[in-house]
Amino acid sequence: MVIRHFTATGYLIWDRGVFLHRHPKIGLWLPPGGHVEINEDPVEAVLREIKEETGLVASICEEPPFKNMNFDYPKSITPPRHILEEHIDDPIVGFHHHIDMIYYCKPIDTIEALHQGWKLFSDAELKKTLELYYQQKDTFDSSLYPPLDVLTLGIKAIEATS
């Protein structure tokens, strides 16, 4: 049986672009995200991870599903836009899977506090790179560009929040 960890990822949208960084451990262009900690729901996890990794305070773009319900209890937790199962081959933890809950997010105020190392990939840049991926599928170097899932979800996040 494969060990599974629950994670949350936030596609942080700004000015028709999405913030990505070259992940220090695996060298791929990825959005902010990480493990859901004990006693934390996925929304709390993704907002914490965005703050820790980017320095920005963010909010979820989705509306709670029970917004128009006439009750305060039980609390509704905003569901993710997508849930992915990712295979992780970590040199320290070993092989395991991430059940990754994907959210579309936006900075609450400005981006002045953005930590170094983050790049804003525009919608046009993501689409151009996606075209390149399909043209050079067999030789596409995902160490130079965001991987296919990040390109696709980045475009979807920008389109859904614009």
N, C-alpha and C positions, 0 to 999 in steps of 0.2 A: 504494500500500500504506500502511495506517495504522500508525503507530508504536504499539507496545504497551509498557507498563510493568507490572511485577509489583508488587502491593501486598498488604498484609495488614491486616485490620481485626479489632478485638476488641470484641465486645459484652460489656462489663464489668458483671456482674450482682452486685447487692447488695440484700438484704432485699426480694426480689420486685420489683426495679426494675432499670433499666439506666441507666448514666451516659451522657449526651449533652452536647455543647456546641455553641454556635453557631460554626461554622467561620469563622475570621476572613477567609479568602480568598473564600469563596462565600456566606456568610451563611445556611447551612442547618444544622439540628440534626443532628449526626452523632456516631457513636462514635469512639473513638480509632483511629488507623491511619495508614499511610503506606507509602512505597516500601520494597521489600526491597532492601537494599544488597548490594554485591558481597561474596561469601563468607559470606552470611547465609542461613539457611534461613527459611521463612515463620514458624515458631514463634518463632525468635529475633527476627525482625522485629516480630511483633505484640507480644511481651512488652516489647521495647525501646520501641516506639512508645507503649504504654500507660504505661510508666514516665516517658518524656519528656513526654508530654502531660498526664497526670493526676497524676503524682508518686507513684503507687501501684505496688507490686510485685504482680504478678499471676501466676496459673497458668492453664493450659489445662484446661478441664473434661473433655475427652475422654480416654479411655484409649488408649494406643498400640495399633495394630491387631495387632501381633505380640507382645503382652505374654506370652502363654503359649508362645511358640516357644522351642525349646531351643538358641538360638544368640545370641551377642553381636554377630555381624557378619553381614550389614551392619546398620547402625543403622537403626531404624525412626523415621521422622519422623511425628508425629501429623498426619493429614490434616485439612484444613479441613472444616467442616460444609457449606459452600457455596462455590462459585466463581462470581463474577459478572463480566461484561464491561461496564464502565461507560464511557460516552463523556464525555470531559473536554475542555472548551474553555478552556484556560488562557491568559490574556493574555500570559504570558511564554514558556511552552513551546510554545504553540499547540495545535491539536486533536490529540488522541491518545486511546488507550484504556487503561484500567486493567484488568488481569486481577487481580481482587481476591479473595483467599483469606480467607474469613470464619470466625472462631473464636469460640466461646463461652468466656468467661474469668471469673475471680473474683479479688478481692483476696486475697492470702495472709493478711494479718493484719487490720488495721483500716483505716479510711478517713480517719484523722486527718491524713495528709499530702496529702489531695486538694487540688490546685491550685484557685484561684478560677475561676469561669466554668463549672463542671460542674454539671449538674442531674440529680438522680435522678428519672427518669420511672417511675412505678409501673406495674405491670401493668394496673391499672384505668384509669389515665390514657391509656396507649397504646391500649387497647381502645376507650375512648370516642372518642379522636381518630380511630381507624380507622373507626368507625361514621360519624363526622362526614365523613370523607373520602368514603365511599360515598354519603352523603346529598347532599353538595355537590360532587360530582366535578368539574363544569365550573368552579366558582368557588373551589375549595379553595386556600387560600393557603399553599403549603409554605414560605414564608419565616417564617410564624408557628408552624408545626407541623413535626415531623419528616416527611420525605417517605415515600411509601408503602412503599418497600423497607425503610427504617429502622423504621417502625412494625411491619411484618410480621415482620422478623427479630428485633426486640427482644422481641416477644411470644413467638416461637418459642424464643428463647434463655432467657427466664425460665421457660417451661413445661418445657423440656428439662433445666434445672438445678435445679428446685425439688423 
